[in-house]
Amino acid sequence: MRFEALTGQETKTVHRAALQILEEVGLHLPPASTLAGRLREAGLQVTPEGRLHLPASFIEAALAKAPRVVRLGGRDGRETAVLDGRRTFITTDGCGAWTIDPESGERRASTLDDVARSARLTDALEHYQVYWMMVSAGDAPLPLRTAREYLTAARNTTKHVQMIDVHRPEEAAAIVKMARALRESGAATDAPVSMLNSVVSPLRLDPGGCEAALAFAAAGLPVAACSMPIASVTAPATAPGSLLMSHAEIIGFTALVQTLYPGAPVIYTGFPAFADARTGITNYRDPRRWWAAAAATQMGQSVRLPVFTSGELASLLEHPDMLCFGGLLEVSTVLSFEQLVIDHEIVRDMLLSAAPQPVDDETLGVDAVREVGPGGHFLSRRHTLRHIREFVVPKFSEPARPVERAEQDAARGSPGDAARREALRLIATHAVPPIDARAAAAMERVADGPEPARPETRARSSPPAKS
Amino acid sequence: MDGAALYGAIRAAVVEGDAERAGALAGEALRAGLDPLEILDRGFTSSLRHVGSCWEKGELYLPEMMLAAEAVKAGLAVLKPRLSAAGASKAGGAAPLVCVMGTVAGDIHDIGKNIVGTLLEAIGVRVVDLGTDVEASRFVGAVREHGANLVGMSALLTSTMPAMRQVVEALEAAGLRRGVRIAVGGAPVTKAFAQEIGADGTAADGMGALRLFQSLAAKEVPGAV
């Protein structure tokens, strides 16, 4: 099944407009920054005002150096997401500053413990293959925060971790060291960690974030080249306008990475969005967002890069390599454990909705129709028994039930209560294999940093094994 | 045009967000001998109030509000030489309102700050915009240099939010904290965070920030430092 948001001609039109913008308007960065210096050394012209004009020929040549296939590994070498266009891998949402405490229900600042618990819960949920750092740990000291977030996540999931909030090269260097420790120990084969860096719309490069991304690229760790323009605020006030800004920013930044590190793994990450017309803040409920995310997927595919996007079924039907969905509320600022469980069920349903249904003698069931004939039912047919387990039984969304049963269920609590209980059960019982001891020791040294005294940073201790 | 017609035309220009026309009408009103303070009050400030009321009712959207603010700013620029310093402040205080604004160190996200800055200028506040990635010392220097009584800080990243606390502490250390009201904003910022770092408030969007600054200024406007 495929949904085409853009025709082939429209894809070319958007790409041409993006090339025009990058050449005529260009990207901006602080002219005295280290990044500007590195780009000048690489032969690019950064004007004294910090404008970087990128000719179309330069962009096309640089994009051609980027690999189509990117491998995201788990930290134990088993959980690998191969972004090669053949499957969509699902990530959690990120990166919130707040958490709904699953015990008290209180909204509070997120902590390392929330990283630990959300990573462990993600590890237990089979349809998520990548843990996108779900929250920023406000209780970790800043220079070491991202290293401690990564160590905490890695302790609690073997799945690939993608970092979001890395904005300084020294933070990136620490995580690169930790990834190296995992690889050198033999535990991880593919990149166990990647990072997202976003161009600041419209058309501005964050020098710290870019330097951090370049440190990842230099180490062969994947970089999600991201753009999140907001139509009417940081992009033209239309869906194609938001898409255009997103495409221009992503290919512009990707070209810079490929110029400095040819062949570095880069993921085309387009999250074109819309504003609330009254306040200007991001509005994820604008229905055109699904079109924009689907169109962004097509744009990434058109430049032969692995694609990461957001959205729901419309995006999934474009077959992106990665899709982020689930676990955060309130414009992706608040982590909700119960929401992650509910969204996991929705993810399962979306994947099923997008899955092709083979049509053959067996699935048509002509023999079964012959057996039953007019009237009667199919419930006790062998054909039915062979297929009944393919049916979806919702646990946390609205199940099919009579009114009396619905009343009884309501008396026992809402579907949200059930999801919260399930989240707490999985967090308490799901066992995650420990990190290889040698790698763990090396990672701890990095996360401990040079500080003589530090607060408790360990992830919550491993729960008892499932059985 | 007589006075009433001029004020009607100014209102139309503000509602339509026509800055060029608003500036021209301000000049025409001055040449017609109207009192500058009255032009400001009956022409521009009342128009902006009308636009704000339409926004509150959901009849106007943010871009229309921003264009109206730009039109008011154009009118103010024409009136300014004729307004006394004391009369220029329309937020209700005796001292002129000066707001030092910036996105804190390590952060270059500034859309929210720019929206708030434009709205504040439209109500007659002098905005000193320090730009992005602003160290605490620059906030302190600007408050001292410009005699600011309001400070606005913005951060989008959770990793840069702590820099807001550093600015509050730096103002405290410089002995300037008591002379200013501080508002903080940005997607991850909450009331609890603002309170925790010793700021005076926060708001979720541009219009909320405008109301916040107005209320902070109206409560007890500190004298210029």
Interface residues (C-beta under 8 A of the other chain):
Chain A: P30 C95 A97 W98 A109 S136 G138 L142 R145 T146 D165 H167 R168 V200 R204 D206 G208 S232 V233 T234 A237 A275 D276 A277 R278 T279 G280 I281 T282 V331 T333
Chain B: W55 G58 Y61 L62 P63 G106 I108 H109 I111 G112 I115 D133 L157 T158 S159 T160 M161 P162 A187 P188 T190 A192 F193 A204 D205 G206 M207 G208
